[in-house]
């Protein structure tokens, strides 16, 4: 199976920025490692797009959730069997349901 093409929404980039700002306020090295880990996770999902889980307890939308480092959720959707669109990157400390 071919890797899916990656697309990241502006909202997801904004989420990443907020997460990294928070982490870097405590530890800049950890923030740098986190950004690398997130983008490796995006690439991994492109190679294995069905790893995420649907969460009807969070949203009725046709999206998948993939847990990263226990405290972050990558929210994505598969588009036309070719593209994986990252919609959000959320902290598990947020009210996830209110983000949709």
C-alpha positions as CSV (number, residue, x, y, z in Angstrom):
1,X,0.0,0.0,0.0
2,X,1.3,3.4,-0.9
3,X,1.7,6.1,1.7
4,X,-1.0,8.7,1.9
5,X,-0.2,12.3,1.0
6,X,-0.1,14.5,4.1
7,X,-2.1,17.6,4.5
8,X,-2.1,19.7,7.7
9,X,-4.8,22.3,8.3
10,X,-4.1,25.8,9.5
11,X,-6.0,24.9,12.7
12,X,-3.7,21.9,13.3
13,X,-0.7,24.2,12.9
14,X,-2.2,26.6,15.3
15,X,-2.8,23.7,17.8
16,X,0.8,22.6,17.4
17,X,2.1,26.1,18.0
18,X,0.1,26.4,21.3
19,X,1.3,23.0,22.5
20,X,4.9,23.9,21.7
21,X,4.7,27.3,23.3
22,X,3.5,25.7,26.5
23,X,6.2,23.0,26.5
24,X,8.9,25.5,25.6
25,X,8.0,27.7,28.5
26,X,9.3,24.9,30.7
27,X,11.8,23.1,28.5
28,X,12.9,24.2,25.1
29,X,14.7,20.9,24.4
30,X,11.5,19.0,25.2
31,X,9.5,21.2,22.8
32,X,12.0,20.6,20.0
33,X,11.7,16.8,20.6
34,X,8.0,17.0,20.7
35,X,7.8,18.8,17.3
36,X,10.0,16.1,15.8
37,X,7.9,13.4,17.4
38,X,4.6,14.9,16.1
39,X,5.9,15.1,12.5
40,X,7.2,11.5,12.7
41,X,3.8,10.5,13.9
42,X,2.2,12.2,10.9
43,X,4.5,10.3,8.6
44,X,3.7,7.1,10.4
45,X,0.0,7.7,10.0
46,X,0.4,8.3,6.3
47,X,2.0,4.8,6.1
48,X,-0.6,3.2,8.4
49,X,-3.7,5.3,8.1
50,X,-6.1,2.9,9.9
51,X,-4.3,2.9,13.2
52,X,-6.5,5.7,14.5
53,X,-9.8,5.0,16.2
54,X,-13.2,6.5,15.7
55,X,-14.5,8.1,18.9
56,X,-18.2,8.6,18.8
57,X,-18.0,9.7,22.4
58,X,-16.1,12.8,21.2
59,X,-17.8,13.6,17.9
60,X,-20.2,12.2,15.4
61,X,-17.9,13.4,12.6
62,X,-16.1,10.8,10.4
63,X,-12.6,11.4,11.9
64,X,-10.0,9.2,13.6
65,X,-8.0,9.9,16.7
66,X,-4.4,8.8,17.3
67,X,-2.8,9.1,20.7
68,X,0.7,10.5,20.9
69,X,2.8,10.5,24.1
70,X,-0.3,9.7,26.2
71,X,-1.4,13.3,26.4
72,X,-2.0,14.4,22.8
73,X,-4.5,13.4,20.1
74,X,-3.9,13.7,16.4
75,X,-7.4,14.1,14.8
76,X,-7.4,13.2,11.1
77,X,-9.5,12.2,8.2
78,X,-8.8,10.1,5.2
79,X,-9.6,11.9,1.9
80,X,-10.3,9.9,-1.3
81,X,-7.9,7.0,-0.5
82,X,-5.0,9.3,-1.3
83,X,-4.7,12.0,1.3
84,X,-4.5,12.1,5.1
85,X,-5.6,15.4,6.4
86,X,-4.5,16.4,10.0
87,X,-7.5,18.4,11.3
88,X,-6.4,19.1,14.9
89,X,-3.6,18.2,17.4
90,X,-5.2,18.4,20.8
91,X,-4.0,18.0,24.4
92,X,-5.9,15.4,26.4
93,X,-6.2,18.1,29.1
94,X,-8.6,20.0,26.9
95,X,-12.3,19.5,26.7
96,X,-12.1,17.5,23.4
97,X,-15.8,17.5,22.7
98,X,-15.9,21.3,22.7
99,X,-13.3,21.4,19.9
100,X,-15.7,20.1,17.3
